[in-house]
Amino acid sequence: MASEELAEIEGQISDIFRALSNGFQKLEKIKDSSRQSRQLEELTDKMRECKRLIKEFDRELKDSDYKNDPNTNKMLTEKKQSMIKELNSYVALKKQYASNLENKRVDLFEGPGEGFVEENVLLASDMNNQQLMDHGNQMMDETDQAIDRAKKDSEPTKQRYSRYTRISSSSSRPEITMDF
């Protein structure tokens, strides 16, 4: 019977909504961004499953339309709309957390050797693709320059070391040979 299937699907959806609510509460308490990211992925999977179940609920609802009176159909349609709204609220919450996680990863956009200075930091979310590429190219140029400086600074040491190795390898030690 379709109404039993609808009730079963509705129960599964309610379970997922409870899990989402608990999962987002748990997410608030997690401090480590990689663990937050994993938790967010799990919640996203639950939301996908919920969306699939809501679509299944809708199919069952349409299949049973002719069996139900208009009031029951209206009530079930409103229930479906309510489930969609609740799922959308979790999707919005997920987007908010994902955005916050991206903003926490801003340290990837610091230049080489720079500390975290908030006023100088460019947030990835505030940049378009071209700005991101330009900033990335600038960072690579700065890194190349830092490598070149390091090479220049280490050159005298390399020369001293190479002179030492030449001297020590050219000094001849008498070899001991034994003829029997």
C-alpha atoms as an extended CHARMM CRD file, in Angstrom:
* protein
*
       180  EXT
         1         1  MET       CA              0.0000000000        0.0000000000        0.0000000000  PROA      1               0.0000000000
         2         2  ALA       CA              1.2840000000        3.4290000000       -0.9780000000  PROA      2               0.0000000000
         3         3  SER       CA              0.4450000000        5.1360000000        2.3270000000  PROA      3               0.0000000000
         4         4  GLU       CA              2.6200000000        2.6270000000        4.2200000000  PROA      4               0.0000000000
         5         5  GLU       CA              5.4850000000        3.3130000000        1.7990000000  PROA      5               0.0000000000
         6         6  LEU       CA              4.9990000000        7.0690000000        2.2220000000  PROA      6               0.0000000000
         7         7  ALA       CA              5.0560000000        6.6680000000        6.0030000000  PROA      7               0.0000000000
         8         8  GLU       CA              8.2360000000        4.5680000000        5.8010000000  PROA      8               0.0000000000
         9         9  ILE       CA              9.9570000000        7.1160000000        3.5470000000  PROA      9               0.0000000000
        10        10  GLU       CA              8.8190000000        9.9510000000        5.8060000000  PROA      10              0.0000000000
        11        11  GLY       CA             10.3040000000        8.1070000000        8.7920000000  PROA      11              0.0000000000
        12        12  GLN       CA             13.6400000000        7.6750000000        6.9970000000  PROA      12              0.0000000000
        13        13  ILE       CA             13.6690000000       11.3710000000        6.1090000000  PROA      13              0.0000000000
        14        14  SER       CA             12.9080000000       12.3020000000        9.7330000000  PROA      14              0.0000000000
        15        15  ASP       CA             15.8150000000       10.1110000000       10.8720000000  PROA      15              0.0000000000
        16        16  ILE       CA             18.1410000000       11.8810000000        8.4240000000  PROA      16              0.0000000000
        17        17  PHE       CA             16.9550000000       15.3060000000        9.6130000000  PROA      17              0.0000000000
        18        18  ARG       CA             17.7070000000       14.2670000000       13.2100000000  PROA      18              0.0000000000
        19        19  ALA       CA             21.1660000000       13.0540000000       12.1310000000  PROA      19              0.0000000000
        20        20  LEU       CA             21.7640000000       16.3440000000       10.2720000000  PROA      20              0.0000000000
        21        21  SER       CA             20.7580000000       18.3690000000       13.3110000000  PROA      21              0.0000000000
        22        22  ASN       CA             23.0860000000       16.3600000000       15.5620000000  PROA      22              0.0000000000
        23        23  GLY       CA             25.8460000000       16.4680000000       12.9490000000  PROA      23              0.0000000000
        24        24  PHE       CA             25.7720000000       20.2520000000       12.6720000000  PROA      24              0.0000000000
        25        25  GLN       CA             25.8040000000       20.5650000000       16.4740000000  PROA      25              0.0000000000
        26        26  LYS       CA             28.8460000000       18.2820000000       16.5170000000  PROA      26              0.0000000000
        27        27  LEU       CA             30.4420000000       20.3470000000       13.7220000000  PROA      27              0.0000000000
        28        28  GLU       CA             30.2370000000       23.4850000000       15.8600000000  PROA      28              0.0000000000
        29        29  LYS       CA             32.3500000000       21.8040000000       18.5470000000  PROA      29              0.0000000000
        30        30  ILE       CA             35.1110000000       20.5720000000       16.1980000000  PROA      30              0.0000000000
        31        31  LYS       CA             38.1480000000       22.8740000000       16.1220000000  PROA      31              0.0000000000
        32        32  ASP       CA             40.3810000000       21.0520000000       13.5930000000  PROA      32              0.0000000000
        33        33  SER       CA             39.5670000000       22.2050000000       10.0540000000  PROA      33              0.0000000000
        34        34  SER       CA             40.3610000000       18.8430000000        8.4340000000  PROA      34              0.0000000000
        35        35  ARG       CA             37.9920000000       17.0800000000       10.8330000000  PROA      35              0.0000000000
        36        36  GLN       CA             35.3970000000       19.7890000000       10.1560000000  PROA      36              0.0000000000
        37        37  SER       CA             35.8170000000       19.1640000000        6.4520000000  PROA      37              0.0000000000
        38        38  ARG       CA             35.2940000000       15.4050000000        6.8730000000  PROA      38              0.0000000000
        39        39  GLN       CA             32.2200000000       16.0060000000        9.0380000000  PROA      39              0.0000000000
        40        40  LEU       CA             30.8560000000       18.3880000000        6.4100000000  PROA      40              0.0000000000
        41        41  GLU       CA             31.3560000000       15.7310000000        3.7200000000  PROA      41              0.0000000000
        42        42  GLU       CA             29.4200000000       13.2090000000        5.8150000000  PROA      42              0.0000000000
        43        43  LEU       CA             26.5990000000       15.7120000000        6.2980000000  PROA      43              0.0000000000
        44        44  THR       CA             26.5830000000       16.4110000000        2.5580000000  PROA      44              0.0000000000
        45        45  ASP       CA             26.1680000000       12.6840000000        1.8820000000  PROA      45              0.0000000000
        46        46  LYS       CA             23.2180000000       12.6070000000        4.2910000000  PROA      46              0.0000000000
        47        47  MET       CA             21.6690000000       15.5860000000        2.4790000000  PROA      47              0.0000000000
        48        48  ARG       CA             22.0290000000       13.7820000000       -0.8650000000  PROA      48              0.0000000000
        49        49  GLU       CA             20.3100000000       10.7340000000        0.6000000000  PROA      49              0.0000000000
        50        50  CYS       CA             17.5640000000       12.9550000000        1.9840000000  PROA      50              0.0000000000
        51        51  LYS       CA             17.0440000000       14.5820000000       -1.4100000000  PROA      51              0.0000000000
        52        52  ARG       CA             16.7830000000       11.1490000000       -3.0150000000  PROA      52              0.0000000000
        53        53  LEU       CA             14.1850000000       10.0970000000       -0.4170000000  PROA      53              0.0000000000
        54        54  ILE       CA             12.1600000000       13.2930000000       -0.9160000000  PROA      54              0.0000000000
        55        55  LYS       CA             12.0630000000       12.5700000000       -4.6530000000  PROA      55              0.0000000000
        56        56  GLU       CA             10.9710000000        9.0160000000       -3.8790000000  PROA      56              0.0000000000
        57        57  PHE       CA              8.3150000000       10.4220000000       -1.5310000000  PROA      57              0.0000000000
        58        58  ASP       CA              7.1220000000       12.6810000000       -4.3770000000  PROA      58              0.0000000000
        59        59  ARG       CA              6.9270000000        9.7310000000       -6.8280000000  PROA      59              0.0000000000
        60        60  GLU       CA              4.9450000000        7.6770000000       -4.3390000000  PROA      60              0.0000000000
        61        61  LEU       CA              2.7230000000       10.6790000000       -3.6980000000  PROA      61              0.0000000000
        62        62  LYS       CA              2.0100000000       11.0720000000       -7.4180000000  PROA      62              0.0000000000
        63        63  ASP       CA              1.3570000000        7.3360000000       -7.7970000000  PROA      63              0.0000000000
        64        64  SER       CA             -1.1820000000        7.4310000000       -4.9600000000  PROA      64              0.0000000000
        65        65  ASP       CA             -2.8650000000       10.7110000000       -5.9920000000  PROA      65              0.0000000000
        66        66  TYR       CA             -5.8260000000        8.9600000000       -7.5410000000  PROA      66              0.0000000000
        67        67  LYS       CA             -6.3470000000        6.7980000000       -4.4090000000  PROA      67              0.0000000000
        68        68  ASN       CA             -6.4140000000        9.6840000000       -1.9180000000  PROA      68              0.0000000000
        69        69  ASP       CA             -9.0430000000       12.3100000000       -1.3320000000  PROA      69              0.0000000000
        70        70  PRO       CA             -8.1210000000       15.9400000000       -2.1340000000  PROA      70              0.0000000000
        71        71  ASN       CA             -7.5340000000       16.8740000000        1.5290000000  PROA      71              0.0000000000
        72        72  THR       CA             -5.0820000000       14.0080000000        2.0360000000  PROA      72              0.0000000000
        73        73  ASN       CA             -3.2550000000       14.9430000000       -1.1730000000  PROA      73              0.0000000000
        74        74  LYS       CA             -3.0460000000       18.5400000000       -0.0420000000  PROA      74              0.0000000000
        75        75  MET       CA             -1.7050000000       17.5120000000        3.3710000000  PROA      75              0.0000000000
        76        76  LEU       CA              0.9190000000       15.1930000000        1.8090000000  PROA      76              0.0000000000
        77        77  THR       CA              1.9720000000       17.8760000000       -0.6820000000  PROA      77              0.0000000000
        78        78  GLU       CA              2.3920000000       20.3560000000        2.1840000000  PROA      78              0.0000000000
        79        79  LYS       CA              4.4000000000       17.7390000000        4.0690000000  PROA      79              0.0000000000
        80        80  LYS       CA              6.6760000000       17.3300000000        1.0230000000  PROA      80              0.0000000000
        81        81  GLN       CA              7.1100000000       21.1170000000        0.7810000000  PROA      81              0.0000000000
        82        82  SER       CA              7.9560000000       21.2520000000        4.4830000000  PROA      82              0.0000000000
        83        83  MET       CA             10.6100000000       18.5480000000        4.0240000000  PROA      83              0.0000000000
        84        84  ILE       CA             12.0820000000       20.4510000000        1.0630000000  PROA      84              0.0000000000
        85        85  LYS       CA             12.2680000000       23.6480000000        3.1280000000  PROA      85              0.0000000000
        86        86  GLU       CA             13.9690000000       21.8370000000        5.9880000000  PROA      86              0.0000000000
        87        87  LEU       CA             16.4870000000       20.2460000000        3.6340000000  PROA      87              0.0000000000
        88        88  ASN       CA             17.1550000000       23.6420000000        2.0300000000  PROA      88              0.0000000000
        89        89  SER       CA             17.8440000000       25.1310000000        5.4660000000  PROA      89              0.0000000000
        90        90  TYR       CA             20.4940000000       22.4240000000        6.0470000000  PROA      90              0.0000000000
        91        91  VAL       CA             21.9620000000       23.0830000000        2.5910000000  PROA      91              0.0000000000
        92        92  ALA       CA             22.2650000000       26.7950000000        3.4600000000  PROA      92              0.0000000000
        93        93  LEU       CA             23.8970000000       25.8990000000        6.7760000000  PROA      93              0.0000000000
        94        94  LYS       CA             26.3320000000       23.5980000000        4.9670000000  PROA      94              0.0000000000
        95        95  LYS       CA             27.2420000000       26.3870000000        2.5380000000  PROA      95              0.0000000000
        96        96  GLN       CA             27.8720000000       28.7430000000        5.4490000000  PROA      96              0.0000000000
        97        97  TYR       CA             30.1900000000       26.2390000000        7.1490000000  PROA      97              0.0000000000
        98        98  ALA       CA             31.9690000000       25.4910000000        3.8470000000  PROA      98              0.0000000000
        99        99  SER       CA             32.5510000000       29.2160000000        3.3290000000  PROA      99              0.0000000000
       100       100  ASN       CA             33.9050000000       29.5720000000        6.8700000000  PROA      100             0.0000000000
       101       101  LEU       CA             36.2600000000       26.6420000000        6.2620000000  PROA      101             0.0000000000
       102       102  GLU       CA             37.5490000000       28.2690000000        3.0780000000  PROA      102             0.0000000000
       103       103  ASN       CA             38.1910000000       31.5050000000        4.9480000000  PROA      103             0.0000000000
       104       104  LYS       CA             40.1840000000       29.5730000000        7.5730000000  PROA      104             0.0000000000
       105       105  ARG       CA             42.4330000000       28.2460000000        4.8150000000  PROA      105             0.0000000000
       106       106  VAL       CA             43.4820000000       31.7900000000        3.9320000000  PROA      106             0.0000000000
       107       107  ASP       CA             47.0160000000       31.0600000000        5.0880000000  PROA      107             0.0000000000
       108       108  LEU       CA             47.5620000000       29.3410000000        1.7490000000  PROA      108             0.0000000000
       109       109  PHE       CA             47.4890000000       32.8100000000        0.2180000000  PROA      109             0.0000000000
       110       110  GLU       CA             50.2760000000       34.2440000000        2.3620000000  PROA      110             0.0000000000
       111       111  GLY       CA             53.5200000000       35.0230000000        0.6120000000  PROA      111             0.0000000000
       112       112  PRO       CA             56.7230000000       33.1170000000        1.3550000000  PROA      112             0.0000000000
       113       113  GLY       CA             58.1370000000       33.8860000000        4.7790000000  PROA      113             0.0000000000
       114       114  GLU       CA             55.2650000000       36.1820000000        5.7570000000  PROA      114             0.0000000000
       115       115  GLY       CA             53.4200000000       35.8790000000        9.0220000000  PROA      115             0.0000000000
       116       116  PHE       CA             49.6520000000       36.1620000000        9.2900000000  PROA      116             0.0000000000
       117       117  VAL       CA             48.8420000000       39.8370000000        8.9320000000  PROA      117             0.0000000000
       118       118  GLU       CA             45.1090000000       40.2490000000        8.6280000000  PROA      118             0.0000000000
       119       119  GLU       CA             45.0580000000       43.5730000000        6.7800000000  PROA      119             0.0000000000
       120       120  ASN       CA             47.3810000000       42.2250000000        4.0550000000  PROA      120             0.0000000000
       121       121  VAL       CA             45.5400000000       38.9650000000        3.5120000000  PROA      121             0.0000000000
       122       122  LEU       CA             43.4560000000       38.4840000000        0.4050000000  PROA      122             0.0000000000
       123       123  LEU       CA             40.5670000000       36.1110000000        0.9040000000  PROA      123             0.0000000000
       124       124  ALA       CA             40.0440000000       33.6060000000       -1.8710000000  PROA      124             0.0000000000
       125       125  SER       CA             36.2940000000       34.1210000000       -1.6450000000  PROA      125             0.0000000000
       126       126  ASP       CA             36.7680000000       37.8170000000       -2.4630000000  PROA      126             0.0000000000
       127       127  MET       CA             38.8990000000       37.1830000000       -5.5740000000  PROA      127             0.0000000000
       128       128  ASN       CA             37.8890000000       36.3140000000       -9.1170000000  PROA      128             0.0000000000
       129       129  ASN       CA             39.7940000000       33.6910000000      -11.1360000000  PROA      129             0.0000000000
       130       130  GLN       CA             42.1190000000       36.1970000000      -12.7870000000  PROA      130             0.0000000000
       131       131  GLN       CA             42.9990000000       37.7780000000       -9.4320000000  PROA      131             0.0000000000
       132       132  LEU       CA             43.7000000000       34.3380000000       -7.9910000000  PROA      132             0.0000000000
       133       133  MET       CA             45.9520000000       33.4870000000      -10.9380000000  PROA      133             0.0000000000
       134       134  ASP       CA             47.7660000000       36.8360000000      -10.7190000000  PROA      134             0.0000000000
       135       135  HSD       CA             48.2610000000       36.4300000000       -6.9800000000  PROA      135             0.0000000000
       136       136  GLY       CA             49.4920000000       32.8590000000       -7.4530000000  PROA      136             0.0000000000
       137       137  ASN       CA             51.9290000000       33.9720000000      -10.1650000000  PROA      137             0.0000000000
       138       138  GLN       CA             53.1860000000       36.7680000000       -7.9060000000  PROA      138             0.0000000000
       139       139  MET       CA             53.7240000000       34.2720000000       -5.0890000000  PROA      139             0.0000000000
       140       140  MET       CA             55.6540000000       31.9680000000       -7.4280000000  PROA      140             0.0000000000
       141       141  ASP       CA             57.8140000000       34.9030000000       -8.5830000000  PROA      141             0.0000000000
       142       142  GLU       CA             58.5200000000       35.8230000000       -4.9550000000  PROA      142             0.0000000000
       143       143  THR       CA             59.4210000000       32.2030000000       -4.2130000000  PROA      143             0.0000000000
       144       144  ASP       CA             61.7510000000       32.0910000000       -7.2290000000  PROA      144             0.0000000000
       145       145  GLN       CA             63.4200000000       35.2890000000       -6.0490000000  PROA      145             0.0000000000
       146       146  ALA       CA             63.8490000000       33.8400000000       -2.5530000000  PROA      146             0.0000000000
       147       147  ILE       CA             65.4440000000       30.7110000000       -4.0620000000  PROA      147             0.0000000000
       148       148  ASP       CA             67.8040000000       32.8350000000       -6.1630000000  PROA      148             0.0000000000
       149       149  ARG       CA             68.8230000000       34.8270000000       -3.0650000000  PROA      149             0.0000000000
       150       150  ALA       CA             69.4350000000       31.6040000000       -1.1690000000  PROA      150             0.0000000000
       151       151  LYS       CA             71.5980000000       30.2880000000       -4.0220000000  PROA      151             0.0000000000
       152       152  LYS       CA             73.6440000000       33.5050000000       -4.0410000000  PROA      152             0.0000000000
       153       153  ASP       CA             74.0350000000       33.3930000000       -0.2640000000  PROA      153             0.0000000000
       154       154  SER       CA             75.1960000000       29.7830000000       -0.3400000000  PROA      154             0.0000000000
       155       155  GLU       CA             77.6640000000       30.2210000000       -3.2370000000  PROA      155             0.0000000000
       156       156  PRO       CA             80.6580000000       31.3110000000       -1.0490000000  PROA      156             0.0000000000
       157       157  THR       CA             80.1010000000       28.3190000000        1.2070000000  PROA      157             0.0000000000
       158       158  LYS       CA             79.9750000000       25.9640000000       -1.7610000000  PROA      158             0.0000000000
       159       159  GLN       CA             83.2210000000       27.4370000000       -3.1320000000  PROA      159             0.0000000000
       160       160  ARG       CA             85.0060000000       27.0300000000        0.2080000000  PROA      160             0.0000000000
       161       161  TYR       CA             83.7760000000       23.4630000000        0.4660000000  PROA      161             0.0000000000
       162       162  SER       CA             84.8420000000       22.5970000000       -3.0810000000  PROA      162             0.0000000000
       163       163  ARG       CA             88.3620000000       24.0360000000       -2.4250000000  PROA      163             0.0000000000
       164       164  TYR       CA             88.5980000000       21.9220000000        0.7130000000  PROA      164             0.0000000000
       165       165  THR       CA             87.5760000000       18.7520000000       -1.0740000000  PROA      165             0.0000000000
       166       166  ARG       CA             90.0740000000       19.4250000000       -3.8810000000  PROA      166             0.0000000000
       167       167  ILE       CA             92.8880000000       19.9180000000       -1.3650000000  PROA      167             0.0000000000
       168       168  SER       CA             92.0310000000       16.8240000000        0.6170000000  PROA      168             0.0000000000
       169       169  SER       CA             91.6700000000       14.6380000000       -2.4660000000  PROA      169             0.0000000000
       170       170  SER       CA             94.9390000000       15.8840000000       -3.9950000000  PROA      170             0.0000000000
       171       171  SER       CA             96.9840000000       15.2410000000       -0.8680000000  PROA      171             0.0000000000
       172       172  SER       CA             98.6710000000       11.9850000000       -1.4310000000  PROA      172             0.0000000000
       173       173  ARG       CA             98.9260000000        9.5820000000        1.3480000000  PROA      173             0.0000000000
       174       174  PRO       CA            101.5050000000        6.9020000000        1.0460000000  PROA      174             0.0000000000
       175       175  GLU       CA             99.9360000000        3.6290000000        0.2970000000  PROA      175             0.0000000000
       176       176  ILE       CA            101.1920000000        0.6510000000        2.1320000000  PROA      176             0.0000000000
       177       177  THR       CA            101.8600000000       -2.2190000000       -0.1430000000  PROA      177             0.0000000000
       178       178  MET       CA            103.0890000000       -5.5530000000        0.9510000000  PROA      178             0.0000000000
       179       179  ASP       CA            104.7930000000       -7.9040000000       -1.3610000000  PROA      179             0.0000000000
       180       180  PHE       CA            105.0230000000      -11.5030000000       -0.3170000000  PROA      180             0.0000000000
